[in-house]
Amino acid sequence: MNSPINILVTGANGQLGNCIRNASRGSADNYIFTDVAELDITDAEAVAGMVRDNNINLIVNCAAYTNVDKAEDDADFAEKLNAGAVRNLAEAIKAADGTLIHISTDYVFGGSQGNTPRTESEPANPTGVYGLTKLHGEQAISEVGCKSLIFRTAWLYSEYGKNFVKTMLSLTASKSALNVVFDQCGTPTYAQDLADAIVSIISGRKFEGNEGIYHYSNEGVCSWYDFTKAIAAIAGNTACDIRPCHSDEFPSKVIRPAYSVLDKTKFKNTFNLKVPYYVDSLKTCIKNLKENEA
């Protein structure tokens, strides 16, 4: 039986943070959940004090600036939260001889590099501020040299906050027709699946000796169009005519990754955890959302 450890979760009111709350219920470890009201992670002294005063052994950083389009006009704050704050967390946990689990993104890859799933060893080449600042966060962890596991994920959705699934549930229920891009492919990730995996890794102490970068999304591949079709079909929103369209029909300041499917081989081999198929997890999430409405 492992001795209980103290775990600090930042960004706890976001999608993944809320899902970690769910996953950690009943855990023998002591989870401390904070968001900006409890802890400003851009304040290095506040972070150091939190880690020191609570004898934190491990940090799970779920906090991030995630508005991809807005980041183009708010680069300084995106850098402060996605890189500067990450450096603060890394330095504080290094001083405590603990471990940092940090959540990163498929957006560290950008442009068109063919249609082969991305591996952890592939060079990063972000095309926008969001991806660049998230890459800077990864680099800050490396520079500080704390013990760390970085999980890159993609297309995150859940029952919490604003996300693509909840938006499309609303639109396909209320609109007669909808255009959705078909030329960007990736894998949707149910935040609860990622949260369950993280808590399992922590409770089994599998973070010890397995430092490095890992890719995690659900299994499968789809475009945003395919994803929307699946959402509507599962929800029974069959009256909406969902039509495929090109990305350039939705002008954006950001060039989004055209193919950002993540190769999860390293994750599965290291942690021996089964990764659910995206459609199965999507059904679970939509079922939960409908039950919450009732």
Rosetta silent file (secondary structure, phi, psi, omega in degrees, C-alpha in Angstrom):
SEQUENCE: MNSPINILVTGANGQLGNCIRNASRGSADNYIFTDVAELDITDAEAVAGMVRDNNINLIVNCAAYTNVDKAEDDADFAEKLNAGAVRNLAEAIKAADGTLIHISTDYVFGGSQGNTPRTESEPANPTGVYGLTKLHGEQAISEVGCKSLIFRTAWLYSEYGKNFVKTMLSLTASKSALNVVFDQCGTPTYAQDLADAIVSIISGRKFEGNEGIYHYSNEGVCSWYDFTKAIAAIAGNTACDIRPCHSDEFPSKVIRPAYSVLDKTKFKNTFNLKVPYYVDSLKTCIKNLKENEA
SCORE:     score description
SCORE:     0.000 S_00000001
   1 L     0.000  126.419  179.473    0.000    0.000    0.000 S_00000001
   2 L   -74.225  143.382  173.126    1.440    3.356   -1.046 S_00000001
   3 L   -69.605  141.392 -179.786    1.680    6.120    1.522 S_00000001
   4 L   -61.026  143.968  175.827   -0.695    8.992    0.683 S_00000001
   5 L  -120.080  162.879  179.898    0.815   11.958   -1.141 S_00000001
   6 E   -99.570  124.373 -174.372   -0.307   15.580   -1.476 S_00000001
   7 E  -121.016  125.479  175.967   -1.379   16.577   -4.979 S_00000001
   8 E   -98.398  123.487  176.277   -2.023   20.124   -6.176 S_00000001
   9 E  -109.321  118.947  177.252   -4.400   20.442   -9.144 S_00000001
  10 E   -98.989  157.001 -176.761   -4.345   23.826  -10.890 S_00000001
  11 L    65.623   35.620 -169.433   -7.025   25.028  -13.289 S_00000001
  12 L   -71.052  -14.193  179.511   -9.462   22.909  -11.304 S_00000001
  13 L   -93.087    0.187  177.025  -12.605   24.641  -12.595 S_00000001
  14 L   -84.025 -175.221 -176.482  -11.871   23.777  -16.220 S_00000001
  15 H   -58.574  -55.465 -175.562  -12.929   20.672  -18.120 S_00000001
  16 H   -69.198  -38.256  178.443  -10.060   18.419  -17.109 S_00000001
  17 H   -59.404  -43.953  177.402   -9.855   19.785  -13.570 S_00000001
  18 H   -63.292  -38.286 -179.791  -13.501   18.978  -12.950 S_00000001
  19 H   -70.126  -32.522  175.329  -13.010   15.502  -14.377 S_00000001
  20 H   -67.846  -34.326  173.189  -10.011   14.921  -12.081 S_00000001
  21 H   -55.642  -47.678 -179.949  -12.281   15.835   -9.156 S_00000001
  22 H   -61.384  -48.550 -174.158  -14.578   13.007  -10.283 S_00000001
  23 H   -66.670  -29.071 -173.720  -11.770   10.526  -10.873 S_00000001
  24 H   -90.698   -2.946  178.262  -10.045   11.202   -7.546 S_00000001
  25 L   -61.582  129.451 -178.309  -13.102   10.661   -5.336 S_00000001
  26 L    88.230   -3.085  178.912  -12.255    7.861   -2.952 S_00000001
  27 L   -68.132  145.600  175.711   -8.527    8.224   -3.574 S_00000001
  28 L   -75.653  -17.252  179.113   -6.216    7.589   -0.635 S_00000001
  29 L   -80.795  160.737 -178.603   -4.139   10.556   -1.791 S_00000001
  30 E  -100.083  105.890  179.954   -4.849   14.131   -0.725 S_00000001
  31 E   -93.742  130.229  176.101   -5.958   16.237   -3.694 S_00000001
  32 E  -115.007  115.698 -175.616   -5.985   20.037   -3.336 S_00000001
  33 E  -100.235  126.487  179.424   -7.973   21.733   -6.093 S_00000001
  34 L  -133.189  149.790  167.353   -7.241   25.360   -6.983 S_00000001
  35 L  -129.966 -169.368 -170.702   -8.175   27.825   -9.658 S_00000001
  36 L   -60.259  -28.392  179.363   -7.179   31.458  -10.031 S_00000001
  37 L   -65.675  -32.217 -179.299   -9.318   32.541   -7.046 S_00000001
  38 L   -94.775  -30.401 -176.529   -7.296   30.278   -4.731 S_00000001
  39 L  -153.974  119.461  174.983   -3.909   30.423   -6.461 S_00000001
  40 L   -89.447  104.104 -173.739   -2.541   32.739   -9.144 S_00000001
  41 L   -74.409   -7.553  173.416    0.019   30.512  -10.847 S_00000001
  42 L   -80.586   -6.277  178.703    1.556   33.520  -12.619 S_00000001
  43 L   -99.898  103.110 -174.585    2.757   34.609   -9.141 S_00000001
  44 H   -59.589  -40.610 -179.098    5.952   32.638   -8.472 S_00000001
  45 H   -66.195  -39.450  178.970    6.002   33.436   -4.749 S_00000001
  46 H   -64.489  -41.049  179.040    2.381   32.350   -4.304 S_00000001
  47 H   -64.652  -47.699 -179.933    3.079   29.067   -6.102 S_00000001
  48 H   -59.470  -41.312  179.024    6.216   28.395   -4.040 S_00000001
  49 H   -65.372  -42.717  178.609    4.308   29.141   -0.840 S_00000001
  50 H   -60.652  -45.721 -178.865    1.409   26.846   -1.761 S_00000001
  51 H   -65.642  -43.734 -178.209    3.749   23.960   -2.546 S_00000001
  52 H   -68.178  -48.734 -173.412    5.837   24.515    0.586 S_00000001
  53 H   -69.038  -25.228 -177.599    2.973   25.116    3.046 S_00000001
  54 L  -107.646   10.710  179.597    0.989   22.079    1.880 S_00000001
  55 L    47.823   49.727 -176.447    3.945   19.708    1.475 S_00000001
  56 L   -69.940  131.358  177.358    2.964   19.120   -2.143 S_00000001
  57 L   -99.401  -25.128 -175.246    4.537   16.025   -3.736 S_00000001
  58 E  -150.783  138.679  174.881    2.974   16.303   -7.166 S_00000001
  59 E  -114.088  135.107  169.039    1.316   19.016   -9.274 S_00000001
  60 E  -111.037  109.586 -176.438   -1.200   18.354  -12.050 S_00000001
  61 E   -93.720  104.724  176.786   -1.341   21.516  -14.154 S_00000001
  62 L  -102.281    0.022 -177.401   -4.669   21.794  -15.974 S_00000001
  63 L   -81.026  139.566  178.016   -4.522   25.592  -16.221 S_00000001
  64 L  -167.831  157.588  168.440   -3.976   27.151  -19.637 S_00000001
  65 L   -89.495  110.289 -169.470   -4.915   29.954  -21.980 S_00000001
  66 L  -114.526   -0.186  179.440   -6.919   27.901  -24.489 S_00000001
  67 L   -78.664   99.110 -169.993   -8.787   30.421  -26.670 S_00000001
  68 H   -61.538  -44.532 -178.198   -6.884   29.745  -29.898 S_00000001
  69 H   -72.635  -44.129 -177.231   -8.192   32.720  -31.900 S_00000001
  70 H   -64.674  -30.007 -179.366   -8.131   35.241  -29.058 S_00000001
  71 H   -58.805  -29.214 -179.641   -4.523   34.296  -28.246 S_00000001
  72 L   -61.571  -30.073  179.782   -3.416   35.938  -31.509 S_00000001
  73 L  -102.495   -0.803 -174.909   -4.409   39.328  -30.042 S_00000001
  74 L  -133.868   43.201 -171.188   -3.477   38.488  -26.448 S_00000001
  75 H   -61.046  -37.612 -176.682   -0.034   36.962  -26.956 S_00000001
  76 H   -63.807  -45.455 -179.485    1.546   38.434  -23.820 S_00000001
  77 H   -71.695  -36.264  176.276   -1.026   36.965  -21.440 S_00000001
  78 H   -59.605  -42.462  178.308   -1.090   33.648  -23.317 S_00000001
  79 H   -65.765  -40.241 -179.281    2.694   33.468  -22.887 S_00000001
  80 H   -61.757  -42.157 -176.355    2.399   34.426  -19.206 S_00000001
  81 H   -84.411  -40.129 -174.563   -0.109   31.643  -18.456 S_00000001
  82 H   -85.659  -15.799 -179.201    1.066   28.926  -20.866 S_00000001
  83 H  -128.213  -54.618 -178.477    4.812   29.355  -20.305 S_00000001
  84 H   -60.314  -46.266  179.982    5.680   31.726  -17.447 S_00000001
  85 H   -66.025  -34.364  178.939    3.258   30.133  -14.996 S_00000001
  86 H   -65.782  -38.609  176.112    4.428   26.666  -16.026 S_00000001
  87 H   -62.026  -41.349  177.612    7.995   27.680  -15.192 S_00000001
  88 H   -58.637  -45.235 -179.556    6.774   28.808  -11.745 S_00000001
  89 H   -64.743  -42.732 -179.471    5.161   25.418  -11.139 S_00000001
  90 H   -62.432  -42.953 -179.231    8.239   23.562  -12.372 S_00000001
  91 H   -67.668  -39.450 -178.786   10.578   25.546  -10.118 S_00000001
  92 H   -67.089  -41.820 -177.734    8.342   25.136   -7.064 S_00000001
  93 H   -75.962  -28.243  175.245    7.971   21.377   -7.471 S_00000001
  94 H   -65.380  -41.450  178.815   11.685   20.953   -8.191 S_00000001
  95 H   -61.699  -29.218  179.754   12.463   22.671   -4.890 S_00000001
  96 L   -91.459    2.187 -176.403   10.151   20.142   -3.199 S_00000001
  97 L    55.591   38.936  178.655   11.757   17.229   -5.091 S_00000001
  98 L  -107.952 -164.612 -175.598    8.324   16.387   -6.472 S_00000001
  99 E  -124.700  142.340  175.234    6.847   15.735   -9.914 S_00000001
 100 E  -108.660  125.013  168.700    4.923   17.938  -12.347 S_00000001
 101 E  -104.037  118.267 -173.455    2.240   16.463  -14.609 S_00000001
 102 E  -119.967  140.041 -179.748    1.545   19.051  -17.284 S_00000001
 103 E   -99.678  122.252  176.665   -1.133   19.058  -19.987 S_00000001
 104 E  -118.267 -160.361 -163.378   -0.057   20.188  -23.447 S_00000001
 105 E  -145.887  156.685  172.699   -1.630   20.079  -26.883 S_00000001
 106 H   -65.826  -15.818 -177.967   -1.595   18.810  -30.461 S_00000001
 107 H   -70.912   -6.429  171.357   -1.226   22.489  -31.447 S_00000001
 108 H   -68.692  -17.366  170.976    2.528   22.220  -30.878 S_00000001
 109 L  -100.137  142.164  179.763    2.304   20.605  -34.317 S_00000001
 110 L  -147.616  177.791  178.354    1.059   22.800  -37.142 S_00000001
 111 L    65.587 -165.456 -177.619    0.871   23.116  -40.881 S_00000001
 112 L  -111.199  117.291  178.995    0.666   20.108  -43.151 S_00000001
 113 L  -127.518   39.433  179.582    3.041   17.218  -42.511 S_00000001
 114 L    81.188 -171.434 -175.131    1.131   14.400  -44.151 S_00000001
 115 L  -121.332   42.710  173.095   -1.357   12.055  -42.552 S_00000001
 116 L  -101.949  132.397  179.739    0.824    9.935  -40.258 S_00000001
 117 L   -52.992  139.680 -174.753   -0.072   10.037  -36.541 S_00000001
 118 E   -74.973  131.464  174.709    2.228   12.364  -34.601 S_00000001
 119 L  -100.706  165.167 -177.448    4.824   10.782  -32.322 S_00000001
 120 L   -65.879  -26.662 -176.315    6.449   12.387  -29.298 S_00000001
 121 L   -85.883   -6.080 -178.645    9.824   12.560  -31.045 S_00000001
 122 L   -70.163  138.620  179.747    8.508   14.517  -34.029 S_00000001
 123 L   -61.665  138.695  176.866    9.760   18.122  -34.208 S_00000001
 124 L   -79.856  145.118  176.953    7.243   20.711  -33.052 S_00000001
 125 L  -151.552   66.697 -176.798    6.279   23.463  -35.503 S_00000001
 126 L   -62.395  148.674 -177.624    3.357   25.501  -34.139 S_00000001
 127 L  -111.186    2.916  179.945    1.636   27.929  -36.509 S_00000001
 128 L  -145.645  173.262 -177.144   -0.093   30.199  -34.001 S_00000001
 129 H   -61.971  -44.285 -178.717    0.368   31.929  -30.655 S_00000001
 130 H   -57.086  -54.105 -179.573   -1.526   29.277  -28.689 S_00000001
 131 H   -61.300  -38.936 -179.477    0.612   26.401  -29.969 S_00000001
 132 H   -65.848  -43.561 -179.186    3.800   28.420  -29.629 S_00000001
 133 H   -69.163  -34.269  175.695    3.104   29.406  -26.019 S_00000001
 134 H   -66.910  -37.721  175.488    2.202   25.814  -25.118 S_00000001
 135 H   -64.374  -40.700  177.135    5.495   24.692  -26.669 S_00000001
 136 H   -60.763  -34.661  175.770    7.281   27.343  -24.609 S_00000001
 137 H   -63.067  -44.840  176.498    5.649   25.802  -21.527 S_00000001
 138 H   -59.860  -43.167 -178.357    7.069   22.394  -22.420 S_00000001
 139 H   -66.894  -35.058  178.284   10.477   23.970  -22.980 S_00000001
 140 H   -62.603  -41.118  178.540   10.314   25.794  -19.628 S_00000001
 141 H   -61.446  -43.940  179.372    9.800   22.464  -17.836 S_00000001
 142 H   -62.617  -41.909 -178.613   12.816   21.026  -19.646 S_00000001
 143 H   -66.744  -39.234  179.073   14.949   24.055  -18.789 S_00000001
 144 H   -69.073  -38.207  176.170   14.035   23.933  -15.090 S_00000001
 145 L    82.380   24.679  175.000   14.773   20.219  -15.032 S_00000001
 146 L   -76.800  164.019  172.964   12.130   19.068  -12.585 S_00000001
 147 E   -69.168  129.619 -173.654   10.746   15.540  -12.701 S_00000001
 148 E  -152.543  152.140  167.367    7.853   15.760  -15.148 S_00000001
 149 E  -125.922  125.898  178.006    5.342   13.992  -17.345 S_00000001
 150 E  -109.582  122.665  177.112    3.845   16.016  -20.179 S_00000001
 151 E  -107.844  111.215  172.975    0.606   14.745  -21.704 S_00000001
 152 E   -85.407  130.860  179.574   -0.265   16.231  -25.075 S_00000001
 153 E  -131.970 -179.483 -173.054   -3.947   15.873  -25.844 S_00000001
 154 L  -154.898  149.616  169.884   -6.406   17.094  -28.492 S_00000001
 155 L    51.409   48.610 -174.108  -10.025   18.037  -29.174 S_00000001
 156 E   -73.522  136.510  176.283  -10.955   17.923  -25.485 S_00000001
 157 E  -145.977  164.648 -179.002  -14.634   17.850  -24.513 S_00000001
 158 L  -170.852 -172.616  174.590  -16.695   16.961  -21.442 S_00000001
 159 L   -78.804   -6.637 -171.599  -19.884   17.713  -19.568 S_00000001
 160 L  -108.781  147.432  171.877  -18.227   20.890  -18.224 S_00000001
 161 L    64.565 -165.379  177.977  -17.687   24.378  -19.620 S_00000001
 162 L   -91.392  132.440  175.981  -17.805   25.371  -23.268 S_00000001
 163 L  -158.609  170.084 -173.441  -16.697   22.779  -25.794 S_00000001
 164 H   -59.865  -42.082 -177.570  -17.385   21.525  -29.303 S_00000001
 165 H   -62.368  -47.493 -178.654  -19.735   18.721  -28.264 S_00000001
 166 H   -65.907  -37.829  177.153  -22.018   20.978  -26.238 S_00000001
 167 H   -63.006  -46.453 -177.778  -22.017   23.611  -28.986 S_00000001
 168 H   -71.703  -30.315  173.051  -22.911   21.089  -31.677 S_00000001
 169 H   -59.796  -42.788  179.671  -25.602   19.476  -29.539 S_00000001
 170 H   -68.586  -46.534 -176.079  -27.251   22.892  -29.347 S_00000001
 171 H   -68.213  -42.217 -178.368  -26.763   23.819  -33.010 S_00000001
 172 H   -71.872  -18.086  176.510  -27.899   20.490  -34.486 S_00000001
 173 H   -84.724  -23.102 -171.374  -31.002   20.655  -32.279 S_00000001
 174 H  -112.724  -17.697 -176.325  -31.903   24.210  -33.299 S_00000001
 175 L  -108.374  148.829  177.972  -30.736   24.677  -36.910 S_00000001
 176 L   -80.615  -25.788  179.310  -32.106   23.163  -40.109 S_00000001
 177 E  -148.094  153.342 -175.578  -28.650   23.125  -41.735 S_00000001
 178 E  -152.131  131.729  175.269  -25.052   23.440  -40.599 S_00000001
 179 E   -99.303  129.574 -178.448  -21.698   23.652  -42.405 S_00000001
 180 E  -134.494  137.832 -174.826  -18.763   21.939  -40.656 S_00000001
 181 E   -66.500  140.162  179.948  -15.163   21.654  -41.868 S_00000001
 182 L  -113.852   -4.508 -174.413  -14.072   18.276  -43.199 S_00000001
 183 L  -103.294   20.230  168.538  -10.424   19.050  -44.030 S_00000001
 184 L  -124.858  121.256 -176.367   -9.089   19.055  -40.443 S_00000001
 185 E  -119.047  144.224  178.168   -8.668   15.612  -38.916 S_00000001
 186 E  -167.007 -155.572  176.981   -7.815   14.506  -35.409 S_00000001
 187 L  -133.633  120.817  174.354   -9.224   12.523  -32.504 S_00000001
 188 L   -60.959  147.450  179.264  -11.780   13.820  -30.002 S_00000001
 189 E  -129.400  119.226  175.396  -10.771   13.255  -26.372 S_00000001
 190 E   -76.241  118.051 -173.581  -13.267   12.822  -23.549 S_00000001
 191 H   -58.176  -30.195  179.220  -11.714   14.696  -20.637 S_00000001
 192 H   -65.950  -34.637  177.393  -12.993   12.103  -18.152 S_00000001
 193 H   -64.159  -44.786  178.696  -10.968    9.391  -19.915 S_00000001
 194 H   -64.882  -41.670  178.836   -7.793   11.475  -19.640 S_00000001
 195 H   -62.113  -43.963  179.065   -8.578   12.326  -16.001 S_00000001
 196 H   -60.786  -40.887  179.779   -9.142    8.653  -15.154 S_00000001
 197 H   -64.336  -44.613 -179.241   -5.812    7.786  -16.777 S_00000001
 198 H   -62.371  -46.199 -179.370   -3.946   10.507  -14.850 S_00000001
 199 H   -65.417  -36.815  176.515   -5.446    9.479  -11.496 S_00000001
 200 H   -63.533  -42.719  177.726   -4.676    5.820  -12.240 S_00000001
 201 H   -63.296  -40.050  179.421   -1.049    6.700  -13.021 S_00000001
 202 H   -68.490  -48.922 -175.796   -0.816    8.708   -9.799 S_00000001
 203 H   -64.765  -31.805  177.305   -2.458    6.094   -7.557 S_00000001
 204 L   -86.865    1.445 -178.177   -0.232    3.361   -9.002 S_00000001
 205 L    56.864   29.243 -179.525    2.815    5.665   -8.640 S_00000001
 206 L   -77.244   -3.613  174.259    3.544    5.012  -12.309 S_00000001
 207 L   -75.337  -18.520 -178.527    4.738    8.593  -12.669 S_00000001
 208 L   -77.804  118.899  178.612    7.892    7.521  -10.834 S_00000001
 209 L    84.457    0.726 -179.602   10.626    6.646  -13.293 S_00000001
 210 L  -118.739   33.860 -178.827    8.473    7.309  -16.355 S_00000001
 211 L   -62.089  148.270  177.888    9.268   10.980  -16.886 S_00000001
 212 E   146.700 -172.517  178.988    8.863   12.292  -20.419 S_00000001
 213 E  -100.575  135.399  179.455    6.384   13.444  -23.056 S_00000001
 214 E  -133.054  149.906  174.310    3.351   11.300  -23.896 S_00000001
 215 E  -103.752  133.490  176.397    0.466   11.599  -26.338 S_00000001
 216 L  -140.370  120.795  165.466   -3.068   10.869  -25.152 S_00000001
 217 L  -144.715  176.685  171.526   -6.344   11.136  -27.020 S_00000001
 218 L   -69.813  171.517  177.879   -9.135    8.665  -27.536 S_00000001
 219 E   -81.726  155.024  177.022   -8.759    6.021  -30.251 S_00000001
 220 L   105.689  171.336 -178.697   -9.948    6.634  -33.810 S_00000001
 221 L  -140.400  138.902  174.630   -9.713    9.370  -36.425 S_00000001
 222 E  -159.124  164.266  170.083  -12.320   11.799  -37.732 S_00000001
 223 E   -91.567  170.417  175.139  -12.844   15.256  -39.200 S_00000001
 224 H   -61.160  -33.104  176.839  -14.889   17.929  -37.432 S_00000001
 225 H   -63.743  -50.217  179.124  -17.655   17.081  -39.923 S_00000001
 226 H   -59.722  -41.682 -179.976  -17.570   13.373  -38.992 S_00000001
 227 H   -60.556  -45.108  179.487  -17.486   14.303  -35.310 S_00000001
 228 H   -64.036  -41.164  177.153  -20.559   16.510  -35.698 S_00000001
 229 H   -59.445  -41.613  179.147  -22.401   13.770  -37.598 S_00000001
 230 H   -66.525  -42.315  178.313  -21.677   11.362  -34.728 S_00000001
 231 H   -58.753  -48.885 -177.805  -22.811   13.897  -32.106 S_00000001
 232 H   -64.341  -41.015 -178.325  -26.096   14.530  -33.921 S_00000001
 233 H   -65.514  -44.486 -179.672  -26.760   10.823  -34.521 S_00000001
 234 H   -64.834  -38.920 -178.132  -26.154    9.858  -30.876 S_00000001
 235 H   -78.708  -14.645 -176.765  -28.312   12.748  -29.635 S_00000001
 236 L    80.442   20.078  178.458  -31.104   11.995  -32.137 S_00000001
 237 L   -88.091   68.545 -170.427  -30.812   15.442  -33.754 S_00000001
 238 L   -86.925   -9.008 -176.478  -31.605   14.023  -37.187 S_00000001
 239 L   -79.050  -17.575 -177.095  -33.507   17.007  -38.618 S_00000001
 240 L   -83.423  128.860  176.759  -30.364   19.102  -39.127 S_00000001
 241 E   -86.328  103.893 -176.853  -28.687   18.848  -42.547 S_00000001
 242 E   -92.827  120.960 -172.162  -24.965   18.700  -41.700 S_00000001
 243 E  -117.650  138.118  176.542  -22.827   19.627  -44.696 S_00000001
 244 E   -75.172  143.179  176.127  -19.054   19.328  -45.189 S_00000001
 245 E  -144.312  169.170 -179.763  -17.129   22.496  -46.025 S_00000001
 246 L   -86.802  155.129  179.390  -13.530   23.683  -46.362 S_00000001
 247 H   -58.605  -35.475 -176.011  -11.591   25.438  -43.591 S_00000001
 248 H   -70.415   -5.791  173.696  -11.186   28.569  -45.714 S_00000001
 249 H   -79.720  -10.721  175.142  -14.957   29.079  -45.540 S_00000001
 250 L  -122.207   81.731 -175.648  -14.402   30.010  -41.889 S_00000001
 251 L   -54.920  135.953 -178.190  -11.650   32.662  -42.009 S_00000001
 252 L  -143.583  151.897  176.310   -9.351   32.540  -38.991 S_00000001
 253 L   -73.720  -13.719 -172.997   -6.171   34.236  -37.854 S_00000001
 254 L  -113.343  133.251  169.725   -4.776   30.801  -37.003 S_00000001
 255 L   -84.245  109.335 -178.380   -3.678   27.997  -39.318 S_00000001
 256 L   -82.491  152.081  178.428   -5.011   24.974  -37.456 S_00000001
 257 L   -57.576  127.262 -179.612   -3.320   21.576  -37.730 S_00000001
 258 L   -75.256  -31.984  179.028   -4.800   19.798  -40.771 S_00000001
 259 E  -142.763  104.054 -175.339   -3.917   16.369  -39.389 S_00000001
 260 L  -125.301   35.918  174.296   -3.148   16.145  -35.687 S_00000001
 261 L   -65.409  130.989 -176.630   -3.905   12.531  -34.844 S_00000001
 262 E   -97.757  131.918  176.737   -1.662   11.604  -31.919 S_00000001
 263 L   -80.214  119.340 -173.147    0.226    8.296  -31.814 S_00000001
 264 L  -102.120   12.502 -176.439   -0.472    6.790  -28.370 S_00000001
 265 H   -55.743  -46.983 -177.902    1.860    3.778  -28.609 S_00000001
 266 H   -61.327  -43.987  179.815    4.330    5.119  -26.025 S_00000001
 267 H   -60.151  -49.331 -175.695    1.535    5.905  -23.544 S_00000001
 268 H   -66.510  -40.049 -179.569   -0.084    2.468  -23.884 S_00000001
 269 H   -69.604  -35.595 -177.242    3.208    0.577  -23.669 S_00000001
 270 H   -75.649  -46.382 -170.605    4.442    2.549  -20.646 S_00000001
 271 H  -103.448   -7.755  177.546    1.304    2.631  -18.508 S_00000001
 272 L    53.355   44.679  179.252   -0.539   -0.456  -19.772 S_00000001
 273 L  -113.421  137.988  177.823   -3.840    1.421  -19.855 S_00000001
 274 L   -77.459  134.834  179.267   -6.640    0.801  -22.351 S_00000001
 275 L  -104.192  121.289 -176.196   -7.616    3.871  -24.367 S_00000001
 276 L   -69.767  153.194  174.818  -11.356    4.058  -25.229 S_00000001
 277 E   -73.276  139.227 -170.343  -12.695    4.550  -28.770 S_00000001
 278 H   -60.300  -34.978 -178.481  -13.941    8.093  -29.264 S_00000001
 279 H   -67.433  -39.091  178.792  -17.491    7.110  -30.280 S_00000001
 280 H   -63.211  -43.315  179.208  -17.964    5.005  -27.137 S_00000001
 281 H   -69.412  -35.654  177.402  -16.820    7.877  -24.926 S_00000001
 282 H   -61.633  -40.321  177.582  -18.938   10.360  -26.867 S_00000001
 283 H   -61.089  -41.919  179.398  -22.013    8.234  -26.155 S_00000001
 284 H   -62.129  -46.579 -177.915  -21.183    8.295  -22.432 S_00000001
 285 H   -63.618  -46.281 -178.461  -20.771   12.069  -22.364 S_00000001
 286 H   -64.800  -39.004  176.208  -23.997   12.777  -24.291 S_00000001
 287 H   -59.068  -45.537  179.988  -25.909   10.338  -22.065 S_00000001
 288 H   -64.395  -40.964  179.302  -24.624   12.188  -18.984 S_00000001
 289 H   -63.038  -41.695 -179.858  -25.513   15.585  -20.454 S_00000001
 290 H   -67.758  -37.767  177.864  -29.065   14.441  -21.256 S_00000001
 291 H   -67.414  -34.608  178.046  -29.493   12.976  -17.769 S_00000001
 292 H   -68.449  -28.585  178.662  -28.300   16.262  -16.248 S_00000001
 293 H   -74.057  -32.286 -173.910  -30.951   18.120  -18.266 S_00000001
 294 L   -67.546    0.000    0.000  -33.737   15.843  -17.057 S_00000001
